[in-house]
Amino acid sequence: MNLTPSISAISSASSASSASSISSGPSVPAGGALLVSGASGALARQAIALLQQHRPDVPLIATTRHPDRLADLAASGVSVRFADFDQPDSLASAFEGASRMLLVSTNTVDAPPRRVTQHRNAIEAARRCGVQHVVYTSFATAGAAQPGPIAADHAATEQLLREGPGGFSVLRNAFYAELLLATLPLACRSHRLPCAPGRGRMTYVARSDCAAAAAAALADGFEGRRVLSIAGEEALDAHTLAALASEVLGVRIEAVETAPDQLEAAWTGCGASAGMARVFAGIDRGMAKGEMEVRESDLRALLGALPPCEPMDMRAFLLAHRAVIVAPPSAAAVAATAS
Ligand SMILES: NC(=O)c1ccc[n+]([C@@H]2O[C@H](COP(=O)([O-])OP(=O)(O)OC[C@H]3O[C@@H](n4cnc5c(N)ncnc54)[C@H](OP(=O)(O)O)[C@@H]3O)[C@@H](O)[C@H]2O)c1
C-alpha cells in the first residue's frame, strides 16, 4: 500500500496551505490556554519549548503523569498539572481552562485496546471541558485499509475525533528518523545494513520536526478539521541510506539484501537483541512492500515561518547524531545483546 496521496482534508475549510506560522497565526480564543498532554515525553517537551519561545503571549498548560519532572516548566510560568489517561477522574481539573489541546498519543502499544481507551478518555474529557480544537499525533499509515496493530490504534482515535463535535488537526507523523539511532550503530559495527530485496523506500521525519508541526498546529488558530501528513522530503532505500551514512559517518556500511524470512537472523547477526531484530525485520518487510514511503508532506507548509523553517534532511540528521551513532556500545548495551 502506498500512501500517495496521503493527505485528505476532511472539511472544506481545511487545507495545508491555510496553516499559518506559529509566530504570526491568529491568537487563541480569549481566555483560553494551549494545553500539551504527555508533557514529560520527548515530543511534548520540544513542542512546549517552541511555544514558550514563539508564543510567550499565550498561557500554557502542561499535563503529565509526572509533574515532579517538570519543575523547570512550572518555574517558567507553565501551569503543570497531573493527568493520566488511565484515570478519567484526573482529567477534568487537568484540562480546565484550555481552548486548544495537543493530545500526544501515548506509548501504551503493548496492551490493545488500552491505548484507544486512553485516547477516548482524553477526547471525551476535553469536550466536556470546552476544548474547541484537538491536535493529535497520529501515524503515517493510519489511513491505510490495513493499518497494522500500531496504526490501528491511531485509526480508531482519528475515528473518535471524526464522530464527535469540535475541530481537530490530525498529524500523521512518518517514522521518526530517530529509529536510525537504533539501527545505524549496529550497521557501523558490523558494516552491514540488512534489508529486504528490492528498492523499497522509507520516508523519515525528525522528531523535532514533528514537535514543531504539533506546536504550529496548536498555535495557528485553525478551527476546522484537517488531516496533515508530517514527513521529511526524501524517501531513501537501504542502499542509498547506506551510501549516505558511509559518507557522512566515515564508516563503511553496505546494504545487504536478505530473504524476508532471514531478516531477523541477519539483524541478530549484526548485534541486535531478538526483540529489536523482530521490529527491524518487520519494518524492512514493510519497506519492501512500499508501506513506509510517504510521497507528499504538509510539514513545510505547516511550519511556515517558524524557525527552523526547513524540515531536517537526512544528511543533517546524520551529522547531528554522528557521535551517538558511531560511539562504541556501552557495557549495558553489550550485556543486553548477549542475554
Ligand atoms: N512516528 C514514529 O515513528 C513514532 C515513534 C515512537 C513513538 N511515536 C508516538 O509518538 C508519541 C510521542 O513520541 P515521544 O518520542 O515523545 O514518546 P515518549 O518520549 O516515549 O513519550 C511517551 C508519551 O506518552 C505519554 N503517556 C504514556 N502513558 C500515558 C497516560 N496513561 N496518560 C497520558 N499520557 C501518557 C507520556 O506522557 P507523561 O509521561 O508525561 O505522562 C509521553 O508524552 C509516542 O507516545 C507514540 O505514541 C511515534
The ligand as an ORCA input file, in Angstrom:
! r2SCAN-3c Opt
* xyz 0 1
  N       6.204      8.263     14.310
  C       7.026      7.460     14.956
  O       7.983      6.887     14.394
  C       6.861      7.248     16.436
  C       7.867      6.578     17.134
  C       7.688      6.414     18.518
  C       6.556      6.878     19.152
  N       5.587      7.518     18.434
  C       4.335      8.035     19.083
  O       4.544      9.423     19.355
  C       4.328      9.677     20.764
  C       5.265     10.772     21.225
  O       6.591     10.373     20.941
  P       7.754     10.615     22.013
  O       9.001     10.361     21.279
  O       7.555     11.880     22.718
  O       7.480      9.403     23.037
  P       7.936      9.280     24.575
  O       9.046     10.222     24.890
  O       8.147      7.825     24.821
  O       6.668      9.761     25.387
  C       5.582      8.907     25.661
  C       4.375      9.784     25.870
  O       3.223      9.018     26.229
  C       2.577      9.725     27.300
  N       1.764      8.781     28.069
  C       2.045      7.481     28.322
  N       1.067      6.948     29.099
  C       0.169      7.935     29.346
  C      -1.037      8.003     30.083
  N      -1.508      6.932     30.761
  N      -1.717      9.176     30.098
  C      -1.255     10.258     29.452
  N      -0.095     10.257     28.701
  C       0.594      9.103     28.677
  C       3.721     10.302     28.102
  O       3.293     11.346     28.958
  P       3.756     11.532     30.504
  O       4.807     10.507     30.787
  O       4.280     12.938     30.613
  O       2.513     11.338     31.320
  C       4.595     10.821     26.949
  O       4.155     12.028     26.386
  C       4.565      8.320     21.432
  O       3.910      8.246     22.695
  C       3.988      7.370     20.400
  O       2.568      7.297     20.501
  C       5.725      7.721     17.090
*
